């Protein structure tokens, strides 16, 4: 019985890890909610850095880190960034990224993103991914500033069928040409909130 539970939890964790990438990308590509632009009032930012807790190791997907005690612990950290394609001076990092394929060409206007827009877009994306209503709900949506870059700290949760409730904390930071996103995700019984808070405190944009 225990092995069956662990297998189910492992499958669920991997599914969630894949879904978060798909869902966030789908939400940001929602043309009704996003304006592609390079805002004059945003600073340029080349990359985002933060400390990965030692309890997490690289996962099978780029930018994904999973708990080293997987599948007993299904928590994960995911990092991604989008480029609006309007910067005519690509960095060496950009060139390396392009070896794996073209960079995404989407971003959103800071003043346009609201709790309702975000919740509706992510809800639709997750429902499509799981094939059922997962009840995606944003519990808090706060404006933040990190190193002079505006952004959001978003807390949300959802539940797919009879699986455990998943809790997400998303840090989304805006620069003139790039949007950086760090997503901390855990299930109800994953004890990693302290690790997440310590990691989030080290987020910087350069």
Backbone as ProteinMPNN parsed JSONL, in Angstrom:
{"seq_chain_A": "XXXXXXXXXXXXXXXXXXXXXXXXXXXXXXXXXXXXXXXXXXXXXXXXXXXXXXXXXXXXXXXXXXXXXXXXXXXXXXXXXXXXXXXXXXXXXXXXXXXXXXXXXXXXXXXXXXXXXXXXXXXXXXXXXXXXXXXXXXXXXXXXXXXXXXXXXXXXXXXXXXXXXXXXXXXXXXXXXXXXXXXXXXXXXXXXXXXXXXXXXXXXXX", "coords_chain_A": {"N_chain_A": [[0.828, -1.204, 0.0], [1.941, 1.23, 0.826], [4.007, 1.507, -1.064], [2.492, 1.817, -3.35], [1.286, 4.256, -2.807], [3.522, 5.934, -2.8], [4.37, 5.655, -5.435], [2.223, 6.781, -6.757], [2.389, 9.368, -5.749], [4.867, 10.12, -6.765], [4.422, 10.054, -9.536], [2.469, 11.991, -9.681], [3.911, 14.234, -8.799], [5.827, 14.576, -10.841], [4.134, 15.079, -12.943], [2.961, 17.468, -12.14], [5.219, 19.114, -12.105], [5.822, 19.245, -14.827], [3.486, 20.395, -15.713], [3.467, 22.955, -14.56], [5.309, 24.419, -16.03], [4.153, 24.344, -18.577], [1.671, 25.521, -18.043], [2.274, 28.146, -17.076], [3.612, 29.2, -19.286], [1.561, 29.059, -21.178], [-0.271, 30.79, -20.022], [1.084, 33.255, -20.129], [1.135, 33.593, -22.816], [-1.369, 34.251, -23.483], [-3.118, 36.194, -25.477], [-5.098, 38.098, -25.023], [-4.556, 39.128, -22.579], [-2.069, 40.204, -22.539], [0.362, 42.574, -23.502], [2.796, 43.013, -25.91], [5.845, 44.528, -25.575], [8.471, 47.015, -25.075], [9.052, 48.565, -22.283], [9.648, 51.953, -21.549], [10.063, 52.835, -18.99], [11.157, 50.795, -17.528], [13.991, 49.143, -16.139], [16.871, 47.698, -17.77], [17.447, 44.222, -17.595], [19.593, 41.501, -17.307], [19.807, 38.885, -16.242], [18.456, 36.62, -13.746], [19.144, 35.732, -10.409], [19.356, 33.297, -7.751], [19.517, 31.447, -4.681], [19.659, 27.965, -4.636], [18.251, 25.72, -2.419], [20.156, 23.28, -0.539], [18.734, 20.96, -0.313], [17.566, 20.45, -2.697], [17.805, 19.208, -6.037], [18.961, 19.183, -9.507], [16.325, 18.689, -11.873], [14.657, 16.766, -14.462], [13.982, 18.556, -16.408], [14.883, 21.637, -17.964], [15.823, 24.256, -15.822], [14.376, 23.263, -13.72], [14.162, 22.124, -10.39], [14.17, 19.514, -8.103], [13.057, 18.029, -5.004], [15.536, 16.344, -3.129], [14.742, 14.108, -1.807], [12.778, 12.985, -3.27], [10.644, 10.285, -4.235], [9.371, 10.801, -1.802], [9.18, 13.404, -0.973], [7.58, 15.846, -2.785], [8.088, 18.409, -3.562], [9.124, 21.288, -5.501], [11.23, 23.548, -7.421], [11.069, 26.003, -9.854], [12.614, 27.716, -12.501], [12.337, 30.232, -14.931], [12.554, 32.322, -17.868], [11.356, 34.923, -19.976], [11.654, 36.504, -23.161], [11.119, 39.488, -24.85], [11.978, 39.908, -27.407], [12.756, 42.367, -28.379], [15.165, 43.43, -27.831], [18.036, 44.378, -29.335], [20.578, 43.613, -28.86], [21.775, 40.824, -28.152], [22.809, 38.843, -25.351], [25.724, 36.896, -24.316], [24.721, 34.779, -22.884], [22.157, 34.58, -23.938], [22.789, 33.723, -26.507], [23.826, 31.188, -25.968], [21.544, 29.98, -24.934], [19.989, 29.89, -27.218], [21.025, 27.803, -28.607], [19.613, 25.621, -27.919], [17.297, 26.052, -29.186], [14.989, 28.613, -30.364], [14.505, 31.557, -28.345], [11.642, 32.186, -26.23], [9.205, 34.606, -27.282], [7.701, 36.546, -25.69], [6.087, 38.73, -23.372], [4.69, 40.718, -20.723], [2.735, 43.639, -20.052], [3.378, 45.505, -17.187], [1.398, 47.052, -15.852], [-0.904, 45.902, -16.744], [-1.333, 43.342, -15.735], [-3.352, 41.605, -13.503], [-4.802, 40.209, -10.495], [-7.113, 38.831, -11.205], [-6.827, 38.459, -14.002], [-4.492, 36.897, -14.076], [-5.28, 34.634, -12.539], [-7.457, 33.632, -14.067], [-6.167, 33.001, -16.498], [-4.17, 31.105, -15.734], [-5.807, 29.194, -14.542], [-7.322, 28.257, -16.715], [-5.237, 27.178, -18.238], [-4.189, 25.109, -16.558], [-6.477, 23.539, -16.212], [-6.855, 22.653, -18.814], [-4.503, 21.208, -19.113], [-4.761, 19.103, -17.227], [-7.208, 18.096, -17.896], [-9.49, 18.461, -16.447], [-11.416, 20.361, -14.034], [-9.364, 21.974, -11.871], [-9.665, 23.729, -9.865], [-8.07, 26.06, -9.614], [-6.797, 28.621, -7.669], [-6.048, 31.921, -6.704], [-4.644, 33.108, -3.833], [-3.279, 35.28, -2.823], [-2.001, 38.314, -4.187], [0.513, 40.224, -4.724], [2.196, 43.339, -5.212], [5.624, 43.767, -5.772], [9.055, 44.86, -5.331], [12.266, 44.257, -6.488], [15.59, 44.842, -6.253], [15.141, 47.241, -7.578], [13.537, 46.48, -9.662], [10.242, 46.061, -10.749], [7.515, 43.862, -9.848], [5.73, 40.813, -9.049], [4.428, 38.946, -6.294], [2.947, 35.984, -6.031], [0.563, 33.92, -4.608], [-0.903, 30.751, -4.753], [-3.183, 27.948, -5.171], [-4.129, 24.57, -6.061], [-6.065, 21.609, -6.873], [-5.968, 18.469, -8.16], [-8.308, 16.214, -8.938], [-8.384, 13.416, -6.783], [-5.953, 13.889, -5.719], [-3.269, 15.331, -3.687], [-3.535, 18.684, -2.37], [-1.956, 21.289, -4.122], [0.419, 23.774, -3.507], [1.481, 26.944, -4.531], [4.019, 29.413, -4.838], [4.79, 32.213, -6.524], [7.262, 34.216, -7.948], [7.5, 36.944, -9.915], [9.326, 38.944, -11.971], [9.963, 42.037, -13.591], [11.782, 43.309, -16.317], [13.206, 45.581, -18.754], [13.391, 44.159, -21.194], [13.087, 41.514, -20.508], [11.259, 39.014, -18.675], [11.338, 37.54, -15.565], [10.77, 34.509, -13.875], [10.215, 32.762, -10.906], [9.205, 29.84, -9.451], [7.945, 28.353, -6.618], [6.926, 25.295, -5.378], [4.787, 23.027, -3.702], [3.369, 20.065, -2.149], [0.643, 19.315, 0.12], [1.724, 17.785, 2.28], [4.424, 18.241, 2.178], [7.276, 19.341, 3.75], [8.707, 22.092, 3.458], [8.61, 24.808, 3.496], [10.204, 26.628, 4.906], [12.686, 26.372, 3.628], [11.991, 27.361, 1.111], [11.348, 30.028, 1.702], [13.821, 30.997, 2.553], [15.297, 30.713, 0.204], [13.859, 32.397, -1.549], [14.434, 34.847, -0.455], [16.876, 35.404, -1.481], [16.66, 36.143, -4.095], [17.647, 37.959, -6.927], [17.974, 40.494, -9.446], [19.998, 41.09, -12.239]], "CA_chain_A": [[0.0, 0.0, 0.0], [2.841, 2.373, 0.906], [4.678, 1.624, -2.357], [1.502, 2.338, -4.294], [1.108, 5.674, -2.495], [4.72, 6.633, -3.241], [4.366, 5.68, -6.899], [1.197, 7.756, -7.146], [2.911, 10.689, -5.416], [5.957, 10.409, -7.704], [3.805, 10.353, -10.834], [1.787, 13.273, -9.526], [4.924, 15.292, -8.707], [6.399, 14.802, -12.16], [3.079, 15.697, -13.748], [2.838, 18.859, -11.701], [6.419, 19.831, -12.553], [5.656, 19.516, -16.255], [2.323, 21.255, -15.896], [3.727, 24.339, -14.185], [5.986, 25.059, -17.161], [3.152, 24.487, -19.634], [0.626, 26.445, -17.623], [2.78, 29.519, -17.031], [3.859, 29.625, -20.664], [0.264, 29.263, -21.819], [-0.877, 31.995, -19.453], [1.772, 34.428, -20.634], [0.873, 33.715, -24.238], [-2.778, 34.616, -23.647], [-3.005, 37.502, -26.133], [-6.065, 39.051, -24.502], [-4.088, 39.668, -21.307], [-0.676, 40.605, -22.634], [0.832, 43.479, -24.545], [4.22, 42.844, -26.15], [6.42, 45.86, -25.657], [9.642, 47.297, -24.249], [8.635, 49.766, -21.558], [10.721, 52.914, -21.344], [10.271, 53.085, -17.573], [11.734, 49.621, -16.883], [15.436, 48.99, -16.325], [17.283, 46.48, -18.45], [17.93, 43.167, -16.72], [20.135, 40.411, -18.112], [19.49, 37.572, -15.695], [17.976, 36.554, -12.367], [19.885, 34.735, -9.629], [18.853, 32.978, -6.423], [20.177, 30.276, -4.117], [18.884, 26.725, -4.569], [18.552, 25.028, -1.161], [20.878, 22.016, -0.74], [17.776, 19.85, -0.327], [17.014, 20.318, -4.041], [18.769, 18.814, -7.069], [18.404, 19.407, -10.843], [15.355, 17.731, -12.38], [14.832, 16.337, -15.852], [13.691, 19.673, -17.293], [15.722, 22.813, -17.787], [15.304, 25.222, -14.862], [13.589, 22.578, -12.703], [14.887, 21.497, -9.292], [13.25, 18.711, -7.31], [13.549, 17.644, -3.69], [16.421, 15.182, -3.23], [14.047, 12.971, -1.212], [11.722, 12.549, -4.175], [9.263, 10.793, -4.267], [8.783, 11.06, -0.483], [8.879, 14.837, -1.002], [7.301, 16.194, -4.19], [8.281, 19.847, -3.756], [9.992, 21.642, -6.625], [11.512, 24.955, -7.72], [11.215, 26.139, -11.298], [13.041, 29.042, -12.959], [12.228, 30.464, -16.374], [12.471, 33.729, -18.235], [10.875, 35.164, -21.332], [12.306, 37.63, -23.831], [10.137, 40.047, -25.801], [12.552, 39.97, -28.748], [12.983, 43.742, -28.815], [16.535, 43.812, -27.515], [18.85, 44.092, -30.522], [21.929, 43.256, -28.44], [21.71, 39.6, -27.354], [23.96, 38.546, -24.501], [26.327, 35.581, -24.535], [23.783, 33.813, -22.309], [21.093, 34.401, -24.932], [23.307, 32.916, -27.62], [23.901, 29.818, -25.495], [20.176, 29.485, -24.831], [19.454, 29.668, -28.553], [21.516, 26.529, -29.122], [18.549, 24.653, -27.645], [16.088, 26.506, -29.871], [14.762, 30.051, -30.2], [13.923, 32.013, -27.087], [10.246, 32.622, -26.328], [9.097, 36.034, -27.579], [6.514, 37.088, -25.066], [6.2, 39.368, -22.073], [3.426, 41.389, -20.468], [2.87, 44.99, -19.51], [3.192, 45.423, -15.744], [0.143, 47.638, -15.388], [-2.044, 45.124, -17.247], [-1.54, 42.088, -15.032], [-4.126, 41.685, -12.262], [-5.089, 38.914, -9.878], [-8.163, 38.168, -11.984], [-6.258, 38.029, -15.288], [-3.565, 35.801, -13.807], [-6.038, 33.457, -12.099], [-8.225, 33.099, -15.2], [-5.248, 32.422, -17.485], [-3.569, 29.884, -15.181], [-6.88, 28.219, -14.342], [-7.61, 27.655, -18.018], [-4.083, 26.375, -18.651], [-4.133, 23.896, -15.747], [-7.646, 22.701, -16.533], [-6.567, 22.012, -20.105], [-3.415, 20.242, -18.919], [-5.237, 17.948, -16.469], [-8.458, 17.594, -18.453], [-10.553, 18.6, -15.458], [-11.333, 21.603, -13.278], [-8.513, 21.75, -10.7], [-9.972, 24.742, -8.862], [-6.917, 26.944, -9.411], [-7.244, 29.819, -6.958], [-5.003, 32.824, -6.217], [-4.996, 33.572, -2.487], [-2.724, 36.621, -2.643], [-1.379, 38.862, -5.388], [1.155, 41.424, -4.176], [3.224, 44.036, -5.975], [6.907, 43.791, -5.069], [10.186, 45.44, -6.058], [13.524, 43.603, -6.147], [16.72, 45.526, -6.904], [14.62, 48.288, -8.444], [12.691, 45.902, -10.716], [8.902, 45.776, -10.243], [7.019, 42.517, -10.136], [4.614, 40.283, -8.274], [4.527, 37.72, -5.493], [1.611, 35.406, -6.193], [0.347, 32.658, -3.903], [-2.076, 30.094, -5.311], [-3.251, 26.511, -4.93], [-5.085, 23.821, -6.872], [-6.186, 20.197, -6.491], [-6.383, 17.649, -9.303], [-8.996, 14.98, -8.545], [-8.197, 12.995, -5.391], [-4.56, 14.115, -5.34], [-3.073, 16.328, -2.651], [-3.566, 20.083, -2.783], [-0.648, 21.837, -4.478], [0.577, 25.183, -3.143], [2.479, 27.631, -5.349], [4.395, 30.806, -4.605], [5.445, 32.641, -7.756], [7.897, 35.536, -7.989], [7.589, 37.36, -11.307], [10.016, 40.234, -11.988], [9.936, 42.645, -14.919], [12.819, 44.226, -16.775], [12.8, 46.202, -20.012], [13.254, 43.191, -22.277], [12.901, 40.163, -20.01], [10.452, 38.737, -17.502], [11.921, 36.41, -14.841], [9.777, 33.849, -13.03], [10.672, 31.69, -10.016], [8.02, 29.212, -8.879], [8.146, 27.386, -5.543], [5.707, 24.481, -5.387], [4.811, 21.907, -2.762], [2.1, 19.431, -1.804], [0.244, 19.558, 1.504], [2.556, 17.128, 3.288], [5.841, 18.544, 1.96], [7.736, 20.303, 4.749], [9.835, 22.811, 2.84], [8.304, 26.238, 3.439], [11.348, 27.405, 5.403], [13.676, 26.373, 2.554], [11.492, 28.24, 0.064], [11.459, 31.414, 2.164], [15.247, 31.348, 2.551], [15.699, 30.839, -1.197], [13.207, 33.582, -2.127], [15.101, 36.033, 0.085], [18.135, 35.612, -2.2], [16.372, 36.473, -5.487], [18.169, 39.239, -7.4], [18.009, 40.705, -10.9], [21.276, 41.726, -12.58]], "C_chain_A": [[0.87, 1.265, 0.0], [3.554, 2.597, -0.416], [3.752, 2.216, -3.405], [1.315, 3.832, -4.085], [2.299, 6.484, -2.991], [4.783, 6.725, -4.757], [3.383, 6.727, -7.399], [1.698, 9.17, -6.907], [4.018, 11.094, -6.388], [5.398, 10.795, -9.06], [3.133, 11.711, -10.802], [2.791, 14.417, -9.528], [5.511, 15.607, -10.069], [5.391, 15.472, -13.078], [2.913, 17.159, -13.421], [4.016, 19.682, -12.193], [6.313, 20.187, -14.024], [4.544, 20.521, -16.481], [2.61, 22.705, -15.568], [4.411, 25.094, -15.315], [4.983, 25.348, -18.272], [2.134, 25.554, -19.28], [1.091, 27.89, -17.623], [3.032, 30.036, -18.438], [2.553, 29.919, -21.371], [-0.398, 30.534, -21.318], [-0.24, 33.251, -20.015], [1.525, 34.652, -22.114], [-0.581, 34.081, -24.528], [-2.858, 36.04, -24.192], [-3.989, 38.527, -25.595], [-5.55, 39.742, -23.244], [-2.714, 40.302, -21.396], [-0.429, 41.584, -23.768], [2.334, 43.264, -24.704], [4.838, 44.217, -26.367], [7.742, 45.921, -24.906], [9.362, 48.618, -23.559], [9.818, 50.675, -21.279], [11.041, 53.108, -19.864], [10.801, 51.868, -16.813], [13.234, 49.562, -17.156], [15.724, 47.714, -17.106], [17.8, 45.481, -17.42], [18.395, 41.995, -17.558], [19.779, 39.024, -17.578], [19.054, 37.696, -14.235], [18.774, 35.474, -11.643], [19.191, 34.495, -8.292], [19.519, 31.684, -5.972], [19.211, 29.087, -4.067], [19.227, 26.03, -3.254], [19.256, 23.699, -1.43], [19.964, 20.802, -0.77], [17.197, 19.603, -1.713], [18.119, 20.043, -5.057], [18.135, 19.049, -8.438], [17.449, 18.296, -11.272], [15.613, 17.426, -13.838], [14.587, 17.454, -16.853], [14.588, 20.865, -16.965], [15.064, 23.798, -16.817], [14.509, 24.6, -13.736], [14.504, 21.936, -11.662], [13.885, 20.772, -8.41], [13.888, 18.34, -5.979], [14.375, 16.37, -3.798], [15.797, 13.937, -2.614], [12.83, 12.542, -2.025], [11.772, 11.016, -4.291], [8.619, 11.027, -2.903], [8.374, 12.525, -0.369], [8.707, 15.25, -2.461], [7.481, 17.677, -4.486], [9.26, 20.111, -4.885], [10.18, 23.151, -6.709], [11.72, 25.043, -9.222], [11.593, 27.579, -11.654], [12.887, 29.134, -14.475], [12.266, 31.96, -16.632], [12.009, 33.833, -19.674], [11.524, 36.432, -21.86], [11.332, 38.175, -24.865], [10.705, 40.252, -27.204], [12.886, 41.363, -29.24], [14.375, 44.263, -28.459], [17.427, 43.405, -28.679], [20.272, 43.683, -30.169], [21.889, 42.017, -27.555], [22.985, 39.368, -26.562], [24.539, 37.18, -24.867], [25.421, 34.487, -23.992], [22.66, 33.521, -23.285], [21.557, 33.484, -26.05], [23.413, 31.442, -27.222], [22.516, 29.191, -25.417], [19.634, 29.119, -26.203], [19.983, 28.389, -29.194], [20.468, 25.438, -28.913], [17.247, 25.027, -28.348], [15.875, 27.979, -29.615], [14.149, 30.387, -28.85], [12.461, 32.369, -27.276], [10.204, 34.126, -26.584], [7.798, 36.574, -27.017], [6.88, 37.756, -23.745], [4.849, 40.026, -21.815], [3.695, 42.761, -19.895], [2.495, 44.968, -18.042], [1.825, 45.933, -15.3], [-1.07, 46.828, -15.819], [-2.331, 43.872, -16.444], [-2.26, 42.331, -13.708], [-4.325, 40.281, -11.713], [-6.089, 38.134, -10.721], [-7.628, 37.634, -13.31], [-5.351, 36.82, -15.083], [-4.321, 34.52, -13.446], [-6.806, 32.822, -13.254], [-7.313, 32.388, -16.199], [-4.641, 31.112, -16.992], [-4.617, 28.809, -14.964], [-7.199, 27.498, -15.642], [-6.475, 26.728, -18.455], [-4.003, 25.062, -17.872], [-5.308, 22.971, -16.033], [-7.433, 21.962, -17.844], [-5.508, 20.924, -19.948], [-3.907, 18.961, -18.242], [-6.54, 17.365, -17.007], [-9.613, 17.641, -17.48], [-10.368, 19.925, -14.736], [-10.54, 21.343, -11.999], [-8.737, 22.803, -9.618], [-8.805, 25.665, -8.561], [-7.389, 28.267, -8.806], [-6.06, 30.62, -6.435], [-5.434, 33.382, -4.867], [-4.402, 34.946, -2.18], [-1.96, 37.032, -3.891], [-0.79, 40.215, -4.993], [2.17, 42.02, -5.141], [4.499, 44.082, -5.146], [7.932, 44.518, -5.931], [11.451, 44.758, -5.561], [14.639, 44.273, -6.947], [16.253, 46.596, -7.89], [13.749, 47.795, -9.58], [11.319, 45.568, -10.128], [8.481, 44.353, -10.579], [5.91, 42.115, -9.194], [5.05, 39.086, -7.446], [3.109, 37.157, -5.44], [1.535, 34.069, -5.473], [-0.957, 32.044, -4.398], [-2.065, 28.611, -4.936], [-4.256, 25.878, -5.882], [-5.061, 22.363, -6.45], [-6.743, 19.417, -7.673], [-6.992, 16.342, -8.808], [-8.8, 14.666, -7.075], [-6.747, 13.144, -4.938], [-4.483, 15.163, -4.228], [-3.184, 17.738, -3.225], [-2.144, 20.559, -3.033], [-0.636, 23.329, -4.161], [1.715, 25.79, -3.947], [2.756, 29.03, -4.795], [5.254, 31.218, -5.791], [6.005, 34.048, -7.592], [8.124, 35.877, -9.454], [8.17, 38.773, -11.339], [10.177, 40.743, -13.408], [11.155, 43.513, -15.175], [12.405, 44.714, -18.161], [12.546, 45.194, -21.118], [12.943, 41.779, -21.804], [12.009, 40.11, -18.783], [10.998, 37.466, -16.852], [10.882, 35.828, -13.887], [10.414, 32.721, -12.222], [9.437, 31.144, -9.315], [8.413, 28.169, -7.846], [6.836, 26.611, -5.379], [5.849, 23.288, -4.442], [3.405, 21.328, -2.589], [1.833, 19.661, -0.326], [1.228, 18.996, 2.527], [4.052, 17.344, 3.077], [6.287, 19.642, 2.927], [8.963, 21.047, 4.225], [9.601, 24.314, 2.793], [9.484, 27.1, 3.884], [12.437, 27.484, 4.335], [13.276, 27.351, 1.451], [11.672, 29.705, 0.462], [12.918, 31.877, 2.139], [15.751, 31.554, 1.128], [15.135, 32.123, -1.805], [13.889, 34.864, -1.653], [16.393, 36.352, -0.671], [17.907, 35.979, -3.681], [16.895, 37.873, -5.827], [18.104, 39.281, -8.93], [19.26, 41.507, -11.21], [21.245, 42.273, -14.008]], "O_chain_A": [[0.592, 2.23, -0.711], [3.698, 3.738, -0.856], [4.171, 3.017, -4.241], [1.198, 4.591, -5.047], [2.133, 7.577, -3.533], [5.196, 7.746, -5.305], [3.668, 7.465, -8.342], [1.48, 10.065, -7.724], [4.107, 12.254, -6.79], [5.854, 11.763, -9.667], [3.21, 12.484, -11.757], [2.569, 15.445, -10.169], [5.676, 16.775, -10.42], [5.746, 16.327, -13.89], [2.743, 17.992, -14.311], [3.842, 20.813, -12.645], [6.668, 21.294, -14.429], [4.65, 21.395, -17.341], [2.068, 23.603, -16.212], [4.13, 26.272, -15.537], [4.959, 26.441, -18.837], [1.777, 26.388, -20.112], [0.382, 28.769, -18.114], [2.703, 31.181, -18.75], [2.442, 30.915, -22.086], [-1.013, 31.269, -22.091], [-0.939, 34.209, -20.345], [1.683, 35.765, -22.615], [-0.975, 34.204, -25.687], [-2.682, 36.997, -23.438], [-3.734, 39.727, -25.703], [-6.036, 40.812, -22.876], [-2.239, 40.881, -20.419], [-0.962, 41.425, -24.867], [3.069, 43.327, -23.719], [4.406, 44.973, -27.238], [8.094, 44.988, -24.184], [9.428, 49.675, -24.186], [10.868, 50.219, -20.826], [12.155, 53.498, -19.515], [10.887, 51.9, -15.585], [13.693, 49.884, -18.253], [14.929, 46.774, -17.105], [18.507, 45.855, -16.484], [17.663, 41.537, -18.435], [19.488, 38.107, -18.345], [19.253, 38.723, -13.587], [19.046, 34.416, -12.211], [18.52, 35.383, -7.765], [20.025, 30.918, -6.793], [18.106, 29.185, -3.534], [20.403, 25.772, -2.999], [18.984, 23.054, -2.443], [20.376, 19.728, -1.208], [16.426, 18.662, -1.903], [19.224, 20.575, -4.95], [16.91, 19.111, -8.543], [17.723, 17.115, -11.063], [16.656, 17.782, -14.385], [14.942, 17.323, -18.024], [14.992, 21.059, -15.818], [13.89, 24.135, -16.971], [14.008, 25.32, -12.871], [15.493, 21.287, -12.005], [12.87, 21.344, -8.014], [15.112, 18.336, -5.846], [13.975, 15.423, -4.475], [16.265, 12.826, -2.863], [11.961, 11.824, -1.529], [12.869, 10.476, -4.436], [7.45, 11.409, -2.834], [7.36, 12.853, 0.247], [9.599, 15.024, -3.28], [7.072, 18.152, -5.545], [10.114, 19.28, -5.193], [9.403, 23.925, -6.149], [12.463, 24.249, -9.798], [10.979, 28.533, -11.175], [13.267, 28.218, -15.204], [12.039, 32.765, -15.729], [12.246, 32.938, -20.485], [11.896, 37.321, -21.094], [10.781, 37.419, -25.665], [9.996, 40.718, -28.095], [13.262, 41.533, -30.399], [14.711, 45.409, -28.757], [17.56, 42.218, -28.976], [21.086, 43.433, -31.057], [21.962, 42.135, -26.332], [24.089, 39.652, -27.027], [23.937, 36.412, -25.619], [25.349, 33.396, -24.559], [22.252, 32.372, -23.452], [20.831, 32.59, -26.486], [23.131, 30.554, -28.027], [22.326, 28.03, -25.78], [18.899, 28.141, -26.339], [19.454, 27.94, -30.211], [20.441, 24.449, -29.645], [16.215, 24.392, -28.13], [16.518, 28.548, -28.733], [13.378, 29.609, -28.287], [12.066, 32.806, -28.357], [11.095, 34.847, -26.136], [6.911, 37.003, -27.755], [7.858, 37.388, -23.094], [3.944, 39.892, -22.639], [4.756, 43.014, -19.324], [1.427, 44.476, -17.677], [1.17, 45.312, -14.463], [-2.166, 47.049, -15.303], [-3.458, 43.378, -16.463], [-1.834, 43.155, -12.897], [-4.047, 39.291, -12.389], [-5.937, 36.93, -10.928], [-7.93, 36.507, -13.701], [-5.432, 35.84, -15.823], [-4.034, 33.451, -13.985], [-6.803, 31.6, -13.4], [-7.642, 31.308, -16.689], [-4.596, 30.126, -17.728], [-4.343, 27.628, -15.181], [-7.329, 26.275, -15.666], [-6.714, 25.637, -18.973], [-3.773, 24.009, -18.466], [-5.142, 21.752, -16.089], [-7.787, 20.79, -17.972], [-5.597, 19.861, -20.562], [-3.518, 17.862, -18.636], [-6.935, 16.265, -16.62], [-10.61, 16.942, -17.661], [-9.304, 20.54, -14.809], [-10.983, 20.584, -11.137], [-8.08, 22.778, -8.577], [-8.564, 26.017, -7.406], [-8.26, 28.942, -9.354], [-5.167, 30.065, -5.794], [-6.463, 34.049, -4.764], [-4.952, 35.694, -1.372], [-1.35, 36.201, -4.565], [-1.498, 41.22, -4.935], [2.911, 41.295, -5.806], [4.461, 44.399, -3.957], [7.701, 44.761, -7.116], [11.688, 44.687, -4.356], [14.621, 44.265, -8.178], [16.896, 46.827, -8.914], [13.268, 48.594, -10.383], [11.235, 44.867, -9.119], [9.03, 43.726, -11.485], [5.233, 42.961, -8.611], [5.924, 38.317, -7.846], [2.199, 37.769, -4.883], [2.36, 33.185, -5.708], [-1.987, 32.716, -4.459], [-1.062, 28.091, -4.447], [-5.122, 26.556, -6.436], [-4.146, 21.927, -5.752], [-7.857, 19.675, -8.13], [-6.28, 15.466, -8.317], [-9.014, 15.52, -6.215], [-6.352, 12.598, -3.908], [-5.479, 15.794, -3.874], [-2.955, 17.956, -4.415], [-1.237, 20.269, -2.253], [-1.568, 24.054, -4.507], [2.796, 25.208, -4.033], [1.848, 29.73, -4.346], [6.315, 30.642, -6.031], [5.303, 34.958, -7.15], [8.857, 35.177, -10.153], [7.572, 39.7, -10.793], [10.489, 39.977, -14.32], [11.516, 44.352, -14.35], [11.367, 44.303, -18.68], [11.603, 45.344, -21.894], [12.573, 40.928, -22.613], [11.998, 41.027, -17.961], [11.11, 36.431, -17.509], [10.198, 36.566, -13.178], [11.067, 31.837, -12.777], [8.707, 31.89, -8.663], [9.127, 27.215, -8.157], [5.767, 27.208, -5.255], [6.889, 22.632, -4.393], [2.4, 21.994, -2.841], [2.702, 20.147, 0.398], [1.532, 19.65, 3.524], [4.864, 16.692, 3.732], [5.736, 20.743, 2.919], [10.102, 20.678, 4.512], [10.336, 25.025, 2.107], [9.737, 28.163, 3.317], [13.046, 28.538, 4.149], [14.116, 28.079, 0.922], [12.099, 30.525, -0.352], [13.211, 33.007, 1.751], [16.542, 32.462, 0.871], [15.847, 32.852, -2.495], [13.916, 35.857, -2.38], [16.945, 37.442, -0.523], [18.872, 36.11, -4.435], [16.625, 38.84, -5.116], [18.171, 38.254, -9.606], [19.556, 42.49, -10.531], [22.233, 42.843, -14.472]]}, "name": "protein", "num_of_chains": 1, "seq": "XXXXXXXXXXXXXXXXXXXXXXXXXXXXXXXXXXXXXXXXXXXXXXXXXXXXXXXXXXXXXXXXXXXXXXXXXXXXXXXXXXXXXXXXXXXXXXXXXXXXXXXXXXXXXXXXXXXXXXXXXXXXXXXXXXXXXXXXXXXXXXXXXXXXXXXXXXXXXXXXXXXXXXXXXXXXXXXXXXXXXXXXXXXXXXXXXXXXXXXXXXXXXX"}
